[in-house]
Amino acid sequence: MAMLSNRALTEYNVDNGTNLELSKVLRVNFHQSAGITFYISFEVNDPSDK
């Protein structure tokens, strides 16, 4: 799940001009229908806050 979280975070960073870093994955749920939908909660660090 860390790989999917990093991918989502990378897209977010590109779209919003940020540089957030994955800290840890908190919770994962999924829903299976025609495909699989993942709901991932994760914690991030903002290096610019240091």
N, C-alpha and C positions, 0 to 999 in steps of 0.2 A: 504494500500500500504506500510505502514511502516513495516508490517510483512514480505512482500516479499523482501523489500529492506534489512532488517536485515538478512534474509536468504542468499541473494546474497552476502552481505558483509561478513558474517561468512564464506562462502565458499572461498571468495577471501582471507580472512585473513589466513585460513588454508593452502591454496595453495601457498601463498607467504610469510608466516611467519611474517605477520604484525599484528597490533592490532588497526586497524582503528575503529572508532565509528561513528554511524549514527548521524548526526546533524539534518537534515530535508529533507523531500521529496520536490523536486522543481517542477517536471513536470511528468505527466503520460500520455502515449498514448498506444493504443492497436490496434491489427489487428486480426480480426476473420476470420479464414478459417476452416481447419479441426479441429483446436483447437484455443486457444487464445494465442497470443504472446503479452507480455507487454514490453514496452520500458519505463524505469523508470530512471529519472535523480534525483540524490540526492547528498547532501552535506555531507562530512564526516570531522571528527576531528582526528588528529593524536596526541595522548597523549604524544608521545615521543618528540614532538616539543615544549613542555612547559618548 
